[in-house]
Amino acid sequence: MNDRNDKSLLHAERLKNIITLNSVSSTNLYLKELKDAPHGTVVSSSRQTAGRGRGNNTFYSPDNEGVYMSYLLRNQSADQLNTVTPRCAVAVKRALERTCGVEGVLQIKWVNDLLINNKKVCGILSQSVFENGTPRVIVGVGINVLQRKESFPQDIADKATSLLIQTGKAFDINGIMLSVVQCMDEMFDNGEDCFEEYERNCVTIGKRCKVITESAEKTAVVLGLNRDYSLDVRYDDGERATINSGQVSIRGFDGYF
């Protein structure tokens, strides 16, 4: 187990803005209700009874088996909102590399998931709330840490994995959470642009996939990633388009990707 997995990762003042719960319906929902919470406030829970993914999806959040946390951003302008989720994906990737020794293993599925061996180990959900024209962004992060293969519900068993399954090691959940907070602080307080790192690790680029909207499902090839983290795609009928995460969901033909 990595010896950095303790509270020494963060100074005492930073720890004051981390709220730790035993159980909650959703850390995103809990943090959303804290309307006066300062930038950088974190809510972490041992379990969620109604964890959310994108759209109407749920996020499986069993007791003491994963990181379930939300992070509040107040320093993003309206034109930065589309970059929040991909930048968080890079921050979480860095945190897992620091604490779990998974360098060179993690991949990013556009726009919001981290994969190991084409299976989902982490999901990220960003939600924006506008107050007097100013965005307050709540970023939910769910990381599968200690789940065993047989513990996943049948509907996600072939898509999901955990750090325990992939490495054979039982990592400290709280230590991973603190490392994620540290990497998120570094990313957003420094205004870092991590486009090249995201692009380099994005498994979606160059693949054939299904582009799914509310009204249709079409097959396309992903040609590349734009600086605003939108995708350039070419559909099978030859039409080219630029798509962003607010418009579509992407599903591949190779494992979960």
PyMOL commands that set and color helices and strands:
alter all, ss='L'
color gray80, all
select helices_A, chain A and resi 7-9+12-15+27-32+78-100+149-151+163-167+173-189+195-201
alter helices_A, ss='H'
color red, helices_A
select strands_A, chain A and resi 18-21+42-45+66-73+107-109+113-116+119-131+134-144+208-212+217-225+231-235+240-243+249-252
alter strands_A, ss='S'
color yellow, strands_A
deselect
rebuild
show_as cartoon
